[in-house]
Amino acid sequence: MRDSMYEEVRGTIIGDITFPYEFWVDEPRQEYQTKRGIPKRKIDHGHFRNDDEAKDWFKKHYPEEFKKHVIELRCFDQD
């Protein structure tokens, strides 16, 4: 039985340390708006070293969404 909800991994990291990122946009259909606001829809994800790298990748792959400033960037630390 585990002592905590976190798993301990022993090993060697080869390459850069990255973090999981997700890219979300507003759901375009307004009929789904709730009291908590407009729902979001995940459009992509990936692992990046930092916010700047994630933004640059998104700008390259989703230029229209980036221009509209409608994205939400979520990063999950692995502490």
C-alpha positions as CSV (number, residue, x, y, z in Angstrom):
1,M,0.0,0.0,0.0
2,R,1.3,3.5,-0.9
3,D,2.0,6.1,1.8
4,S,0.9,8.9,-0.4
5,M,-0.9,9.7,-3.6
6,Y,2.4,10.5,-5.4
7,E,4.5,7.8,-7.1
8,E,8.3,7.9,-6.6
9,V,10.3,7.2,-9.7
10,R,14.0,6.4,-9.6
11,G,16.0,6.9,-12.7
12,T,18.0,9.2,-14.9
13,I,16.5,12.0,-16.9
14,I,18.0,12.1,-20.4
15,G,17.3,15.4,-22.2
16,D,15.5,18.5,-21.0
17,I,13.0,18.5,-18.1
18,T,9.6,19.3,-19.5
19,F,6.1,19.9,-18.1
20,P,2.8,19.0,-19.5
21,Y,0.8,21.8,-21.1
22,E,-2.7,22.0,-22.4
23,F,-4.2,24.6,-24.8
24,W,-7.9,25.5,-24.3
25,V,-10.3,27.7,-26.2
26,D,-13.8,29.0,-25.6
27,E,-16.5,26.6,-26.8
28,P,-18.0,28.5,-29.8
29,R,-21.6,27.5,-29.2
30,Q,-23.1,30.2,-26.9
31,E,-26.1,27.9,-25.9
32,Y,-23.6,26.1,-23.6
33,Q,-22.9,29.1,-21.5
34,T,-23.5,28.5,-17.8
35,K,-23.4,30.5,-14.7
36,R,-19.7,29.7,-14.3
37,G,-19.0,31.2,-17.8
38,I,-18.4,29.9,-21.2
39,P,-17.2,26.3,-21.3
40,K,-13.7,25.6,-22.6
41,R,-12.6,23.0,-25.1
42,K,-9.1,21.5,-25.1
43,I,-7.6,21.7,-28.6
44,D,-4.1,20.4,-28.1
45,H,-1.4,19.4,-25.5
46,G,2.3,18.8,-25.3
47,H,5.4,18.9,-23.1
48,F,7.5,22.0,-23.0
49,R,10.4,23.5,-20.9
50,N,8.6,26.7,-20.1
51,D,5.7,29.1,-21.0
52,D,7.7,30.9,-23.7
53,E,8.4,27.6,-25.5
54,A,4.8,26.5,-25.2
55,K,3.5,29.9,-26.5
56,D,5.9,29.8,-29.5
57,W,4.8,26.3,-30.4
58,F,1.1,27.3,-30.2
59,K,1.7,30.5,-32.2
60,K,3.3,28.4,-35.0
61,H,0.6,25.6,-35.1
62,Y,-2.5,27.7,-34.3
63,P,-1.8,31.2,-35.7
64,E,-5.4,32.3,-36.0
65,E,-6.3,31.4,-32.4
66,F,-3.1,33.0,-31.2
67,K,-4.0,36.3,-33.0
68,K,-7.5,36.3,-31.5
69,H,-6.0,35.8,-27.9
70,V,-8.7,33.3,-27.2
71,I,-6.4,30.6,-25.8
72,E,-6.0,29.4,-22.2
73,L,-2.7,27.9,-21.4
74,R,-2.6,25.4,-18.6
75,C,0.6,24.0,-17.1
76,F,0.8,21.1,-14.7
77,D,3.8,20.9,-12.4
78,Q,5.1,17.5,-11.6
79,D,6.3,18.3,-8.0
